[in-house]
């Protein structure tokens, strides 16, 4: 794990970006189950990090900062429909489908738009480490 300086803010101060692991996922439940051993070790060596704040998001395209929060909100609305459909499929023992098909059936379309693809990547591919292949 290490970081480097990159670019600078309006005051000329460089941003620090991570070049590898920068948080621990899956802490485990210390009450009902085992704790993630990486989390246990991090506490032993007093490793600290802020909690992730997913409500504070900056989005960019090839021209610079652009606000994609409306697309994120739209994706999350379709995600709710997707989850409800997935629950119905599970409880009614229906034919399963791919994630991409589930998104399509919920009404989400990326239309090949780079911003919409970026939102998909951030909220699915990156978050779950799963790629939904598109032909």
N, CA, C and O atoms as CSV, one atom per row, in Angstrom:
chain,resi,resn,atom,element,x,y,z
A,1,UNK,N,N,0.851,-1.174,0.000
A,1,UNK,CA,C,0.000,0.000,0.000
A,1,UNK,C,C,0.890,1.228,0.000
A,1,UNK,O,O,1.813,1.347,0.806
A,2,UNK,N,N,0.604,2.122,-0.900
A,2,UNK,CA,C,1.348,3.370,-0.942
A,2,UNK,C,C,0.536,4.410,-1.689
A,2,UNK,O,O,-0.464,4.090,-2.331
A,3,UNK,N,N,0.973,5.653,-1.601
A,3,UNK,CA,C,0.269,6.731,-2.281
A,3,UNK,C,C,1.276,7.616,-3.000
A,3,UNK,O,O,2.489,7.454,-2.864
A,4,UNK,N,N,0.737,8.556,-3.768
A,4,UNK,CA,C,1.584,9.508,-4.486
A,4,UNK,C,C,0.829,10.826,-4.582
A,4,UNK,O,O,-0.384,10.875,-4.381
A,5,UNK,N,N,1.539,11.865,-4.883
A,5,UNK,CA,C,0.936,13.186,-5.096
A,5,UNK,C,C,0.531,13.295,-6.565
A,5,UNK,O,O,1.228,12.793,-7.448
A,6,UNK,N,N,-0.605,13.956,-6.819
A,6,UNK,CA,C,-1.134,14.056,-8.173
A,6,UNK,C,C,-1.893,15.365,-8.316
A,6,UNK,O,O,-2.772,15.667,-7.509
A,7,UNK,N,N,-1.560,16.140,-9.335
A,7,UNK,CA,C,-2.284,17.375,-9.593
A,7,UNK,C,C,-2.223,18.319,-8.412
A,7,UNK,O,O,-1.366,18.178,-7.539
A,8,UNK,N,N,-3.138,19.291,-8.383
A,8,UNK,CA,C,-3.193,20.216,-7.258
A,8,UNK,C,C,-4.552,20.890,-7.207
A,8,UNK,O,O,-5.256,21.001,-8.210
A,9,UNK,N,N,-4.902,21.341,-6.001
A,9,UNK,CA,C,-6.173,22.039,-5.818
A,9,UNK,C,C,-5.992,23.522,-6.170
A,9,UNK,O,O,-4.935,23.927,-6.652
A,10,UNK,N,N,-7.024,24.319,-5.926
A,10,UNK,CA,C,-6.991,25.740,-6.299
A,10,UNK,C,C,-5.887,26.506,-5.578
A,10,UNK,O,O,-5.430,27.541,-6.064
A,11,UNK,N,N,-5.452,26.000,-4.414
A,11,UNK,CA,C,-4.390,26.658,-3.653
A,11,UNK,C,C,-2.999,26.138,-4.002
A,11,UNK,O,O,-2.007,26.555,-3.404
A,12,UNK,N,N,-2.930,25.226,-4.974
A,12,UNK,CA,C,-1.643,24.671,-5.369
A,12,UNK,C,C,-1.182,23.486,-4.535
A,12,UNK,O,O,-0.073,22.986,-4.723
A,13,UNK,N,N,-2.032,23.033,-3.610
A,13,UNK,CA,C,-1.689,21.877,-2.784
A,13,UNK,C,C,-1.945,20.595,-3.565
A,13,UNK,O,O,-3.014,20.440,-4.155
A,14,UNK,N,N,-0.988,19.676,-3.581
A,14,UNK,CA,C,-1.188,18.443,-4.352
A,14,UNK,C,C,-2.212,17.532,-3.692
A,14,UNK,O,O,-2.335,17.490,-2.468
A,15,UNK,N,N,-2.952,16.795,-4.540
A,15,UNK,CA,C,-3.861,15.761,-4.048
A,15,UNK,C,C,-3.043,14.509,-3.764
A,15,UNK,O,O,-2.051,14.243,-4.442
A,16,UNK,N,N,-3.456,13.749,-2.771
A,16,UNK,CA,C,-2.837,12.458,-2.493
A,16,UNK,C,C,-3.759,11.383,-3.027
A,16,UNK,O,O,-4.937,11.347,-2.673
A,17,UNK,N,N,-3.240,10.502,-3.875
A,17,UNK,CA,C,-4.046,9.396,-4.387
A,17,UNK,C,C,-3.403,8.077,-3.984
A,17,UNK,O,O,-2.180,7.972,-3.884
A,18,UNK,N,N,-4.231,7.089,-3.758
A,18,UNK,CA,C,-3.767,5.763,-3.371
A,18,UNK,C,C,-3.350,4.978,-4.603
A,18,UNK,O,O,-3.963,5.107,-5.662
A,19,UNK,N,N,-2.320,4.174,-4.471
A,19,UNK,CA,C,-1.828,3.351,-5.569
A,19,UNK,C,C,-2.048,1.869,-5.278
A,19,UNK,O,O,-1.354,1.017,-5.833
A,20,UNK,N,N,-2.966,1.572,-4.449
A,20,UNK,CA,C,-3.226,0.179,-4.102
A,20,UNK,C,C,-4.340,0.120,-3.087
A,20,UNK,O,O,-5.209,0.990,-3.041
A,21,UNK,N,N,-4.306,-0.907,-2.282
A,21,UNK,CA,C,-5.348,-1.097,-1.273
A,21,UNK,C,C,-5.446,0.143,-0.398
A,21,UNK,O,O,-4.432,0.677,0.052
A,22,UNK,N,N,-6.669,0.595,-0.161
A,22,UNK,CA,C,-6.811,1.758,0.704
A,22,UNK,C,C,-7.963,1.636,1.689
A,22,UNK,O,O,-8.248,2.586,2.418
A,23,UNK,N,N,-8.622,0.504,1.728
A,23,UNK,CA,C,-9.561,0.243,2.809
A,23,UNK,C,C,-9.773,-1.246,2.945
A,23,UNK,O,O,-9.446,-2.028,2.053
A,24,UNK,N,N,-10.323,-1.617,4.076
A,24,UNK,CA,C,-10.548,-3.029,4.371
A,24,UNK,C,C,-12.036,-3.298,4.221
A,24,UNK,O,O,-12.868,-2.635,4.839
A,25,UNK,N,N,-12.352,-4.266,3.402
A,25,UNK,CA,C,-13.740,-4.626,3.147
A,25,UNK,C,C,-14.073,-5.922,3.868
A,25,UNK,O,O,-13.224,-6.803,4.001
A,26,UNK,N,N,-15.302,-6.034,4.329
A,26,UNK,CA,C,-15.719,-7.265,5.006
A,26,UNK,C,C,-15.092,-7.393,6.373
A,26,UNK,O,O,-14.256,-8.268,6.598
A,27,UNK,N,N,-15.491,-6.524,7.291
A,27,UNK,CA,C,-14.886,-6.518,8.619
A,27,UNK,C,C,-15.267,-7.745,9.431
A,27,UNK,O,O,-14.543,-8.148,10.341
A,28,UNK,N,N,-16.404,-8.333,9.096
A,28,UNK,CA,C,-16.872,-9.480,9.868
A,28,UNK,C,C,-17.702,-9.026,11.044
A,28,UNK,O,O,-17.758,-7.838,11.359
A,29,UNK,N,N,-18.336,-9.964,11.682
A,29,UNK,CA,C,-19.205,-9.668,12.814
A,29,UNK,C,C,-18.574,-10.258,14.069
A,29,UNK,O,O,-18.537,-11.478,14.226
A,30,UNK,N,N,-18.086,-9.420,14.949
A,30,UNK,CA,C,-17.400,-9.913,16.150
A,30,UNK,C,C,-18.368,-10.511,17.153
A,30,UNK,O,O,-17.936,-11.215,18.066
A,31,UNK,N,N,-19.667,-10.255,17.018
A,31,UNK,CA,C,-20.641,-10.818,17.949
A,31,UNK,C,C,-21.082,-12.223,17.538
A,31,UNK,O,O,-21.174,-13.121,18.375
A,32,UNK,N,N,-21.354,-12.408,16.247
A,32,UNK,CA,C,-21.916,-13.680,15.784
A,32,UNK,C,C,-20.988,-14.497,14.900
A,32,UNK,O,O,-21.351,-15.597,14.482
A,33,UNK,N,N,-19.816,-13.992,14.611
A,33,UNK,CA,C,-18.951,-14.733,13.709
A,33,UNK,C,C,-17.528,-14.228,13.776
A,33,UNK,O,O,-17.211,-13.346,14.575
A,34,UNK,N,N,-16.673,-14.784,12.941
A,34,UNK,CA,C,-15.271,-14.393,12.980
A,34,UNK,C,C,-15.049,-12.994,12.409
A,34,UNK,O,O,-15.768,-12.542,11.518
A,35,UNK,N,N,-14.042,-12.334,12.945
A,35,UNK,CA,C,-13.660,-11.020,12.444
A,35,UNK,C,C,-12.648,-11.209,11.325
A,35,UNK,O,O,-11.839,-12.136,11.368
A,36,UNK,N,N,-12.688,-10.342,10.330
A,36,UNK,CA,C,-11.718,-10.367,9.246
A,36,UNK,C,C,-10.323,-10.220,9.858
A,36,UNK,O,O,-10.068,-9.243,10.561
A,37,UNK,N,N,-9.411,-11.173,9.605
A,37,UNK,CA,C,-8.080,-11.092,10.217
A,37,UNK,C,C,-7.285,-9.864,9.791
A,37,UNK,O,O,-6.432,-9.394,10.543
A,38,UNK,N,N,-7.551,-9.339,8.601
A,38,UNK,CA,C,-6.870,-8.117,8.168
A,38,UNK,C,C,-7.338,-6.941,9.024
A,38,UNK,O,O,-6.543,-6.072,9.382
A,39,UNK,N,N,-8.628,-6.918,9.349
A,39,UNK,CA,C,-9.172,-5.875,10.216
A,39,UNK,C,C,-8.574,-6.000,11.618
A,39,UNK,O,O,-8.211,-4.997,12.232
A,40,UNK,N,N,-8.473,-7.227,12.120
A,40,UNK,CA,C,-7.880,-7.463,13.432
A,40,UNK,C,C,-6.449,-6.925,13.463
A,40,UNK,O,O,-6.065,-6.224,14.400
A,41,UNK,N,N,-5.668,-7.254,12.441
A,41,UNK,CA,C,-4.275,-6.786,12.368
A,41,UNK,C,C,-4.216,-5.261,12.295
A,41,UNK,O,O,-3.383,-4.641,12.956
A,42,UNK,N,N,-5.095,-4.656,11.498
A,42,UNK,CA,C,-5.056,-3.201,11.339
A,42,UNK,C,C,-5.301,-2.496,12.669
A,42,UNK,O,O,-4.724,-1.439,12.927
A,43,UNK,N,N,-6.148,-3.069,13.510
A,43,UNK,CA,C,-6.388,-2.479,14.826
A,43,UNK,C,C,-5.163,-2.647,15.722
A,43,UNK,O,O,-4.851,-1.761,16.517
A,44,UNK,N,N,-4.472,-3.774,15.598
A,44,UNK,CA,C,-3.282,-4.029,16.415
A,44,UNK,C,C,-2.160,-3.037,16.121
A,44,UNK,O,O,-1.399,-2.675,17.018
A,45,UNK,N,N,-2.057,-2.599,14.869
A,45,UNK,CA,C,-0.989,-1.661,14.490
A,45,UNK,C,C,-1.503,-0.220,14.391
A,45,UNK,O,O,-0.817,0.656,13.864
A,46,UNK,N,N,-2.714,0.013,14.903
A,46,UNK,CA,C,-3.322,1.348,14.933
A,46,UNK,C,C,-3.449,1.993,13.553
A,46,UNK,O,O,-3.274,3.203,13.405
A,47,UNK,N,N,-3.751,1.185,12.560
A,47,UNK,CA,C,-4.005,1.696,11.222
A,47,UNK,C,C,-5.370,2.360,11.236
A,47,UNK,O,O,-6.345,1.761,11.691
A,48,UNK,N,N,-5.450,3.567,10.753
A,48,UNK,CA,C,-6.738,4.259,10.766
A,48,UNK,C,C,-7.061,4.769,9.373
A,48,UNK,O,O,-6.169,5.019,8.562
A,49,UNK,N,N,-8.333,4.917,9.116
A,49,UNK,CA,C,-8.797,5.430,7.836
A,49,UNK,C,C,-10.202,5.989,8.034
A,49,UNK,O,O,-10.940,5.516,8.898
A,50,UNK,N,N,-10.568,6.971,7.258
A,50,UNK,CA,C,-11.937,7.500,7.366
A,50,UNK,C,C,-12.937,6.523,6.764
A,50,UNK,O,O,-12.586,5.704,5.915
A,51,UNK,N,N,-14.172,6.616,7.206
A,51,UNK,CA,C,-15.235,5.835,6.586
A,51,UNK,C,C,-15.497,6.379,5.186
A,51,UNK,O,O,-15.351,7.577,4.944
A,52,UNK,N,N,-15.883,5.500,4.269
A,52,UNK,CA,C,-16.218,5.937,2.913
A,52,UNK,C,C,-17.498,6.751,2.938
A,52,UNK,O,O,-18.466,6.369,3.596
A,53,UNK,N,N,-17.512,7.855,2.236
A,53,UNK,CA,C,-18.690,8.714,2.153
A,53,UNK,C,C,-19.183,8.705,0.716
A,53,UNK,O,O,-18.742,9.506,-0.108
A,54,UNK,N,N,-20.098,7.795,0.422
A,54,UNK,CA,C,-20.594,7.645,-0.941
A,54,UNK,C,C,-21.557,8.750,-1.347
A,54,UNK,O,O,-21.984,8.805,-2.500
A,55,UNK,N,N,-21.910,9.644,-0.400
A,55,UNK,CA,C,-22.770,10.763,-0.773
A,55,UNK,C,C,-21.941,11.940,-1.279
A,55,UNK,O,O,-22.494,12.897,-1.822
A,56,UNK,N,N,-20.630,11.880,-1.109
A,56,UNK,CA,C,-19.747,12.942,-1.563
A,56,UNK,C,C,-18.952,12.419,-2.751
A,56,UNK,O,O,-17.865,11.864,-2.589
A,57,UNK,N,N,-19.502,12.600,-3.938
A,57,UNK,CA,C,-18.925,12.020,-5.145
A,57,UNK,C,C,-18.622,13.131,-6.146
A,57,UNK,O,O,-19.436,14.029,-6.363
A,58,UNK,N,N,-17.447,13.056,-6.747
A,58,UNK,CA,C,-17.108,13.955,-7.853
A,58,UNK,C,C,-16.995,13.105,-9.109
A,58,UNK,O,O,-16.366,12.047,-9.089
A,59,UNK,N,N,-17.589,13.553,-10.184
A,59,UNK,CA,C,-17.552,12.810,-11.440
A,59,UNK,C,C,-16.940,13.680,-12.529
A,59,UNK,O,O,-17.065,14.905,-12.520
A,60,UNK,N,N,-16.274,13.010,-13.468
A,60,UNK,CA,C,-15.539,13.713,-14.505
A,60,UNK,C,C,-15.769,13.039,-15.850
A,60,UNK,O,O,-16.057,11.845,-15.925
A,61,UNK,N,N,-15.639,13.822,-16.899
A,61,UNK,CA,C,-15.557,13.265,-18.248
A,61,UNK,C,C,-14.294,13.819,-18.900
A,61,UNK,O,O,-13.427,14.356,-18.212
A,62,UNK,N,N,-14.186,13.694,-20.202
A,62,UNK,CA,C,-12.964,14.116,-20.883
A,62,UNK,C,C,-12.719,15.622,-20.834
A,62,UNK,O,O,-11.623,16.079,-21.159
A,63,UNK,N,N,-13.734,16.406,-20.427
A,63,UNK,CA,C,-13.575,17.858,-20.349
A,63,UNK,C,C,-13.309,18.352,-18.943
A,63,UNK,O,O,-12.999,19.528,-18.748
A,64,UNK,N,N,-13.424,17.472,-17.960
A,64,UNK,CA,C,-13.211,17.874,-16.564
A,64,UNK,C,C,-14.395,17.483,-15.700
A,64,UNK,O,O,-15.118,16.536,-16.009
A,65,UNK,N,N,-14.587,18.221,-14.611
A,65,UNK,CA,C,-15.649,17.908,-13.656
A,65,UNK,C,C,-17.023,18.096,-14.289
A,65,UNK,O,O,-17.315,19.140,-14.873
A,66,UNK,N,N,-17.863,17.067,-14.166
A,66,UNK,CA,C,-19.241,17.088,-14.656
A,66,UNK,C,C,-20.088,16.373,-13.616
A,66,UNK,O,O,-19.678,15.341,-13.087
A,67,UNK,N,N,-21.249,16.903,-13.321
A,67,UNK,CA,C,-22.099,16.328,-12.293
A,67,UNK,C,C,-22.948,15.193,-12.876
A,67,UNK,O,O,-23.842,15.430,-13.689
A,68,UNK,N,N,-22.656,13.951,-12.450
A,68,UNK,CA,C,-23.422,12.774,-12.891
A,68,UNK,C,C,-24.441,12.331,-11.840
A,68,UNK,O,O,-25.037,11.265,-11.989
A,69,UNK,N,N,-24.658,13.115,-10.784
A,69,UNK,CA,C,-25.514,12.617,-9.699
A,69,UNK,C,C,-26.931,12.313,-10.178
A,69,UNK,O,O,-27.584,11.427,-9.627
A,70,UNK,N,N,-27.417,13.022,-11.184
A,70,UNK,CA,C,-28.747,12.710,-11.704
A,70,UNK,C,C,-28.779,11.310,-12.325
A,70,UNK,O,O,-29.780,10.602,-12.210
A,71,UNK,N,N,-27.690,10.913,-12.979
A,71,UNK,CA,C,-27.618,9.575,-13.571
A,71,UNK,C,C,-27.475,8.526,-12.470
A,71,UNK,O,O,-28.067,7.450,-12.553
A,72,UNK,N,N,-26.691,8.839,-11.444
A,72,UNK,CA,C,-26.568,7.923,-10.300
A,72,UNK,C,C,-27.929,7.713,-9.653
A,72,UNK,O,O,-28.304,6.580,-9.351
A,73,UNK,N,N,-28.669,8.792,-9.437
A,73,UNK,CA,C,-30.012,8.687,-8.849
A,73,UNK,C,C,-30.938,7.852,-9.737
A,73,UNK,O,O,-31.703,7.026,-9.240
A,74,UNK,N,N,-30.863,8.072,-11.044
A,74,UNK,CA,C,-31.697,7.310,-11.978
A,74,UNK,C,C,-31.349,5.821,-11.913
A,74,UNK,O,O,-32.242,4.977,-11.851
A,75,UNK,N,N,-30.054,5.500,-11.928
A,75,UNK,CA,C,-29.630,4.101,-11.846
A,75,UNK,C,C,-30.168,3.468,-10.566
A,75,UNK,O,O,-30.649,2.335,-10.592
A,76,UNK,N,N,-30.091,4.184,-9.455
A,76,UNK,CA,C,-30.549,3.635,-8.180
A,76,UNK,C,C,-32.061,3.393,-8.178
A,76,UNK,O,O,-32.531,2.459,-7.528
A,77,UNK,N,N,-32.829,4.219,-8.896
A,77,UNK,CA,C,-34.268,3.973,-9.027
A,77,UNK,C,C,-34.513,2.659,-9.772
A,77,UNK,O,O,-35.340,1.848,-9.354
A,78,UNK,N,N,-33.794,2.454,-10.871
A,78,UNK,CA,C,-33.930,1.206,-11.618
A,78,UNK,C,C,-33.376,0.027,-10.824
A,78,UNK,O,O,-33.874,-1.092,-10.937
A,79,UNK,N,N,-32.356,0.279,-10.030
A,79,UNK,CA,C,-31.795,-0.775,-9.175
A,79,UNK,C,C,-32.853,-1.296,-8.202
A,79,UNK,O,O,-32.918,-2.498,-7.946
A,80,UNK,N,N,-33.674,-0.408,-7.663
A,80,UNK,CA,C,-34.752,-0.822,-6.757
A,80,UNK,C,C,-35.705,-1.773,-7.473
A,80,UNK,O,O,-36.107,-2.792,-6.911
A,81,UNK,N,N,-36.064,-1.444,-8.704
A,81,UNK,CA,C,-36.930,-2.316,-9.504
A,81,UNK,C,C,-36.228,-3.642,-9.765
A,81,UNK,O,O,-36.832,-4.708,-9.645
A,82,UNK,N,N,-34.945,-3.568,-10.123
A,82,UNK,CA,C,-34.133,-4.761,-10.364
A,82,UNK,C,C,-34.163,-5.683,-9.147
A,82,UNK,O,O,-34.377,-6.887,-9.288
A,83,UNK,N,N,-33.949,-5.128,-7.954
A,83,UNK,CA,C,-33.945,-5.944,-6.727
A,83,UNK,C,C,-35.300,-6.591,-6.480
A,83,UNK,O,O,-35.377,-7.756,-6.092
A,84,UNK,N,N,-36.370,-5.833,-6.705
A,84,UNK,CA,C,-37.706,-6.392,-6.522
A,84,UNK,C,C,-37.950,-7.535,-7.497
A,84,UNK,O,O,-38.509,-8.565,-7.122
A,85,UNK,N,N,-37.535,-7.359,-8.740
A,85,UNK,CA,C,-37.679,-8.429,-9.730
A,85,UNK,C,C,-36.850,-9.644,-9.347
A,85,UNK,O,O,-37.308,-10.778,-9.486
A,86,UNK,N,N,-35.633,-9.417,-8.865
A,86,UNK,CA,C,-34.766,-10.531,-8.460
A,86,UNK,C,C,-35.392,-11.296,-7.299
A,86,UNK,O,O,-35.335,-12.525,-7.261
A,87,UNK,N,N,-35.985,-10.579,-6.358
A,87,UNK,CA,C,-36.659,-11.235,-5.235
A,87,UNK,C,C,-37.823,-12.090,-5.702
A,87,UNK,O,O,-38.023,-13.197,-5.203
A,88,UNK,N,N,-38.595,-11.578,-6.661
A,88,UNK,CA,C,-39.713,-12.347,-7.213
A,88,UNK,C,C,-39.211,-13.601,-7.916
A,88,UNK,O,O,-39.782,-14.680,-7.757
A,89,UNK,N,N,-38.147,-13.456,-8.691
A,89,UNK,CA,C,-37.558,-14.605,-9.399
A,89,UNK,C,C,-37.127,-15.671,-8.398
A,89,UNK,O,O,-37.339,-16.865,-8.613
A,90,UNK,N,N,-36.528,-15.229,-7.316
A,90,UNK,CA,C,-36.053,-16.165,-6.299
A,90,UNK,C,C,-37.211,-16.847,-5.572
A,90,UNK,O,O,-37.232,-18.072,-5.451
A,91,UNK,N,N,-38.166,-16.065,-5.091
A,91,UNK,CA,C,-39.253,-16.647,-4.299
A,91,UNK,C,C,-40.206,-17.500,-5.128
A,91,UNK,O,O,-40.829,-18.422,-4.603
A,92,UNK,N,N,-40.323,-17.200,-6.418
A,92,UNK,CA,C,-41.218,-17.977,-7.274
A,92,UNK,C,C,-40.474,-19.055,-8.055
A,92,UNK,O,O,-41.059,-19.734,-8.900
A,93,UNK,N,N,-39.184,-19.208,-7.770
A,93,UNK,CA,C,-38.350,-20.223,-8.411
A,93,UNK,C,C,-38.453,-20.140,-9.942
A,93,UNK,O,O,-38.651,-21.146,-10.624
A,94,UNK,N,N,-38.314,-18.913,-10.459
A,94,UNK,CA,C,-38.398,-18.681,-11.895
A,94,UNK,C,C,-37.014,-18.804,-12.527
A,94,UNK,O,O,-36.010,-18.916,-11.822
A,95,UNK,N,N,-36.967,-18.783,-13.831
A,95,UNK,CA,C,-35.708,-18.856,-14.560
A,95,UNK,C,C,-34.838,-17.646,-14.220
A,95,UNK,O,O,-35.266,-16.501,-14.362
A,96,UNK,N,N,-33.628,-17.913,-13.776
A,96,UNK,CA,C,-32.705,-16.829,-13.459
A,96,UNK,C,C,-32.258,-16.151,-14.750
A,96,UNK,O,O,-32.445,-16.695,-15.839
A,97,UNK,N,N,-31.674,-14.974,-14.629
A,97,UNK,CA,C,-31.196,-14.242,-15.798
A,97,UNK,C,C,-29.897,-13.533,-15.457
A,97,UNK,O,O,-29.496,-13.464,-14.295
A,98,UNK,N,N,-29.260,-13.021,-16.461
A,98,UNK,CA,C,-28.011,-12.309,-16.241
A,98,UNK,C,C,-28.289,-10.958,-15.597
A,98,UNK,O,O,-29.412,-10.455,-15.625
A,99,UNK,N,N,-27.253,-10.392,-15.026
A,99,UNK,CA,C,-27.388,-9.052,-14.457
A,99,UNK,C,C,-27.803,-8.056,-15.529
A,99,UNK,O,O,-28.676,-7.219,-15.299
A,100,UNK,N,N,-27.183,-8.146,-16.693
A,100,UNK,CA,C,-27.505,-7.233,-17.790
A,100,UNK,C,C,-28.979,-7.353,-18.174
A,100,UNK,O,O,-29.647,-6.340,-18.380
A,101,UNK,N,N,-29.491,-8.582,-18.271
A,101,UNK,CA,C,-30.902,-8.772,-18.610
A,101,UNK,C,C,-31.797,-8.194,-17.513
A,101,UNK,O,O,-32.837,-7.598,-17.795
A,102,UNK,N,N,-31.379,-8.376,-16.262
A,102,UNK,CA,C,-32.145,-7.821,-15.150
A,102,UNK,C,C,-32.208,-6.307,-15.198
A,102,UNK,O,O,-33.260,-5.720,-14.943
A,103,UNK,N,N,-31.095,-5.670,-15.521
A,103,UNK,CA,C,-31.092,-4.210,-15.664
A,103,UNK,C,C,-32.023,-3.780,-16.789
A,103,UNK,O,O,-32.801,-2.839,-16.636
A,104,UNK,N,N,-31.939,-4.472,-17.911
A,104,UNK,CA,C,-32.771,-4.147,-19.069
A,104,UNK,C,C,-34.256,-4.265,-18.701
A,104,UNK,O,O,-35.059,-3.392,-19.030
A,105,UNK,N,N,-34.601,-5.347,-18.023
A,105,UNK,CA,C,-36.000,-5.562,-17.664
A,105,UNK,C,C,-36.491,-4.580,-16.608
A,105,UNK,O,O,-37.693,-4.346,-16.488
A,106,UNK,N,N,-35.565,-4.003,-15.839
A,106,UNK,CA,C,-35.974,-2.993,-14.862
A,106,UNK,C,C,-36.223,-1.641,-15.528
A,106,UNK,O,O,-36.848,-0.758,-14.940
A,107,UNK,N,N,-35.728,-1.483,-16.770
A,107,UNK,CA,C,-35.925,-0.236,-17.500
A,107,UNK,C,C,-34.668,0.575,-17.716
A,107,UNK,O,O,-34.696,1.571,-18.439
A,108,UNK,N,N,-33.546,0.167,-17.097
A,108,UNK,CA,C,-32.288,0.904,-17.250
A,108,UNK,C,C,-31.698,0.691,-18.635
A,108,UNK,O,O,-31.648,-0.437,-19.125
A,109,UNK,N,N,-31.253,1.764,-19.263
A,109,UNK,CA,C,-30.556,1.691,-20.532
A,109,UNK,C,C,-29.341,2.613,-20.447
A,109,UNK,O,O,-29.453,3.746,-19.979
A,110,UNK,N,N,-28.190,2.135,-20.892
A,110,UNK,CA,C,-27.038,3.044,-20.900
A,110,UNK,C,C,-26.880,3.718,-22.256
A,110,UNK,O,O,-26.139,4.695,-22.368
A,111,UNK,N,N,-27.553,3.224,-23.281
A,111,UNK,CA,C,-27.555,3.823,-24.625
A,111,UNK,C,C,-26.139,4.077,-25.156
A,111,UNK,O,O,-25.946,4.928,-26.024
A,112,UNK,N,N,-25.155,3.345,-24.639
A,112,UNK,CA,C,-23.786,3.529,-25.089
A,112,UNK,C,C,-23.159,4.830,-24.616
A,112,UNK,O,O,-22.053,5.170,-25.037
A,113,UNK,N,N,-23.845,5.561,-23.752
A,113,UNK,CA,C,-23.368,6.843,-23.248
A,113,UNK,C,C,-22.266,6.630,-22.205
A,113,UNK,O,O,-22.440,5.851,-21.267
A,114,UNK,N,N,-21.143,7.314,-22.367
A,114,UNK,CA,C,-19.992,7.117,-21.486
A,114,UNK,C,C,-20.316,7.426,-20.032
A,114,UNK,O,O,-19.864,6.704,-19.144
A,115,UNK,N,N,-21.084,8.473,-19.763
A,115,UNK,CA,C,-21.419,8.818,-18.375
A,115,UNK,C,C,-22.279,7.722,-17.747
A,115,UNK,O,O,-22.064,7.350,-16.593
A,116,UNK,N,N,-23.242,7.208,-18.495
A,116,UNK,CA,C,-24.113,6.148,-17.977
A,116,UNK,C,C,-23.314,4.855,-17.781
A,116,UNK,O,O,-23.558,4.116,-16.827
A,117,UNK,N,N,-22.369,4.585,-18.674
A,117,UNK,CA,C,-21.508,3.414,-18.501
A,117,UNK,C,C,-20.628,3.568,-17.262
A,117,UNK,O,O,-20.388,2.601,-16.540
A,118,UNK,N,N,-20.147,4.797,-17.019
A,118,UNK,CA,C,-19.322,5.058,-15.837
A,118,UNK,C,C,-20.125,4.826,-14.558
A,118,UNK,O,O,-19.609,4.274,-13.586
A,119,UNK,N,N,-21.387,5.249,-14.564
A,119,UNK,CA,C,-22.249,5.019,-13.396
A,119,UNK,C,C,-22.445,3.526,-13.190
A,119,UNK,O,O,-22.351,3.044,-12.062
A,120,UNK,N,N,-22.715,2.792,-14.250
A,120,UNK,CA,C,-22.831,1.323,-14.150
A,120,UNK,C,C,-21.566,0.719,-13.567
A,120,UNK,O,O,-21.618,-0.134,-12.680
A,121,UNK,N,N,-20.430,1.174,-14.079
A,121,UNK,CA,C,-19.163,0.629,-13.597
A,121,UNK,C,C,-19.009,0.894,-12.110
A,121,UNK,O,O,-18.674,-0.016,-11.352
A,122,UNK,N,N,-19.246,2.120,-11.685
A,122,UNK,CA,C,-19.046,2.484,-10.282
A,122,UNK,C,C,-20.016,1.752,-9.368
A,122,UNK,O,O,-19.620,1.260,-8.312
A,123,UNK,N,N,-21.277,1.675,-9.761
A,123,UNK,CA,C,-22.283,1.087,-8.879
A,123,UNK,C,C,-22.430,-0.421,-9.014
A,123,UNK,O,O,-23.109,-1.043,-8.197
A,124,UNK,N,N,-21.806,-1.028,-10.031
A,124,UNK,CA,C,-21.886,-2.483,-10.150
A,124,UNK,C,C,-20.507,-3.113,-10.283
A,124,UNK,O,O,-20.054,-3.807,-9.373
A,125,UNK,N,N,-19.840,-2.881,-11.398
A,125,UNK,CA,C,-18.569,-3.551,-11.679
A,125,UNK,C,C,-17.555,-3.325,-10.560
A,125,UNK,O,O,-16.969,-4.276,-10.042
A,126,UNK,N,N,-17.356,-2.082,-10.198
A,126,UNK,CA,C,-16.357,-1.757,-9.184
A,126,UNK,C,C,-16.816,-2.210,-7.802
A,126,UNK,O,O,-16.043,-2.795,-7.043
A,127,UNK,N,N,-18.061,-1.940,-7.485
A,127,UNK,CA,C,-18.571,-2.263,-6.146
A,127,UNK,C,C,-18.578,-3.756,-5.878
A,127,UNK,O,O,-18.247,-4.187,-4.774
A,128,UNK,N,N,-18.948,-4.550,-6.869
A,128,UNK,CA,C,-19.063,-5.995,-6.643
A,128,UNK,C,C,-17.919,-6.785,-7.266
A,128,UNK,O,O,-17.851,-8.006,-7.129
A,129,UNK,N,N,-17.031,-6.087,-7.942
A,129,UNK,CA,C,-15.916,-6.745,-8.636
A,129,UNK,C,C,-16.432,-7.760,-9.656
A,129,UNK,O,O,-15.814,-8.800,-9.885
A,130,UNK,N,N,-17.564,-7.443,-10.257
A,130,UNK,CA,C,-18.147,-8.287,-11.296
A,130,UNK,C,C,-18.344,-7.440,-12.543
A,130,UNK,O,O,-18.797,-6.299,-12.464
A,131,UNK,N,N,-18.012,-7.985,-13.654
A,131,UNK,CA,C,-18.198,-7.284,-14.928
A,131,UNK,C,C,-19.438,-7.823,-15.609
A,131,UNK,O,O,-19.575,-9.033,-15.791
A,132,UNK,N,N,-20.351,-6.924,-15.990
A,132,UNK,CA,C,-21.490,-7.367,-16.775
A,132,UNK,C,C,-21.135,-7.130,-18.236
A,132,UNK,O,O,-21.063,-5.992,-18.700
A,133,UNK,N,N,-20.919,-8.211,-18.940
A,133,UNK,CA,C,-20.476,-8.128,-20.321
A,133,UNK,C,C,-21.596,-7.628,-21.209
A,133,UNK,O,O,-22.754,-8.013,-21.048
A,134,UNK,N,N,-21.246,-6.782,-22.130
A,134,UNK,CA,C,-22.222,-6.252,-23.073
A,134,UNK,C,C,-21.721,-6.520,-24.473
A,134,UNK,O,O,-20.562,-6.253,-24.793
A,135,UNK,N,N,-22.590,-7.043,-25.296
A,135,UNK,CA,C,-22.223,-7.332,-26.682
A,135,UNK,C,C,-22.333,-6.116,-27.537
A,135,UNK,O,O,-22.061,-6.178,-28.736
